[in-house]
Amino acid sequence: MGSYMADQYHRSVSRPLTEQEAALLRWMLEHSGSDAHTYLDQISRLRVVSECTCGCPTIDLALDDQPTATTGGSLVIADAEGESSEGFKVNVIVHVRDDVISELEVVAFDNTGPFALPRPADLRTF
């Protein structure tokens, strides 16, 4: 199994996607104006290899047991904004590196503490 090197911003984990993470990824890929839908088949094969340590729900991903590229340049295949369940304005971005979904990034514009994933119903794509 590929390993992930943790640092001060990333906590190394090895777990499957939660139902909420998978549902959000699926919604993002299905509602993007790009070719994001071509990555839908990866969702069931993704595993979480790191979680952000700042309190946001950003996760780094790997496909099956392959090593993952979680740094360096990426292709943004889906981008949406909306609100977290706590009411914080958020931006959700799906990154691809080496043809694999590598990151589900969730950034809050007006919050620096912990917050949860937004629900797809609370998002709109660009």
C-alpha positions, 0 to 999 in steps of 0.5 A: 500500500502506498504511504503518505508522509504527514506534516504539520498540516496533514494527519496521515490516515488510511480509511475509506471515504465516509458516505458524506465524503463520497456523496459530496464528491459524486455531486461535485463530479456530476454537476461540474461543467467539465469532463469531471464525470469521467472520474465518477468510477474512481469514487468507489476505489478511493481511500483517504490518506490524510486529513487536514489538521486545521479543523477543515474537512479537506482530505487527500486521496489515493486510488486503490493501493497506489501511492498518491501525489498530494503536492505539486500542480493539480488539475481542478475538475470541479469547483463549487461554493456554498455553506457548511452545515454551521453556516460558514461560506465555503469553497469546495474544490476537487483536484486531480493529479496523475489522472487520479482524484487526489484531493477534496479541498474545503476552504471556509472564507470566514472561519478559522476553527473546525467545521463540517463538510457542506451538503450538496444541497447547500452548494452551487457550481461555477 
